[in-house]
């Protein structure tokens, strides 16, 4: 996913490159023995014309932080898995084993605040841009989950839309970020809520 300061064009390039790499690695996907449980490609909102390709479950943070969450997720106790399609849709899941349930609760609060403030923060650093966000509410799974949407656009470039699912099971926190070109009206919110519920249910706290 692209950083908060990136452009929609950068986002497209990153997604296409990630998808190409994932096609090569999907058949060798392996789960780290000590990692929390992760989503599979079939757990993500269906793409109308492409399957999802799932990368390996990998210890540490992804090379590029999920949009809106640059510098927020800890490196310790963290694993990630990236997903791509043949087109402009991609996703990443990052899961963190915190030191305690209270530490996990604090991390969830931090993640939710960052996503809720993301559109306003992005506008402050992107002259001429437009942005909006939506709180899609909470989900009754384990210790709870919350779903948000963020849309950003700059002149003479394609707009992008992102969905975020943030949840906790005991001392383990997970965040799923999905993105593609478009706006909030194009986001598969219902399917993504199911994805978020599955992500939390698959955690091994």
Secondary structure, 3 states (H helix, E strand, C coil): CCCCCCCHHHHHHHHHHHHHHHHHHHHHCCCCCCCCCCCCHHHCCCCCCCCCEECCCEECCCCCCCCCCCCCCCCCCEEEEEEECCCCCEEEEEEEECCCHHHHHHHHHHHHHHHHHHHHHHHHCCCCCEEEEEEEEEECCCCCEEEEEEEEECCCCCCEEEEEEEEEECCEEEEEEEEEECCHHHCCHHHHHHHHHHHHHCCCC
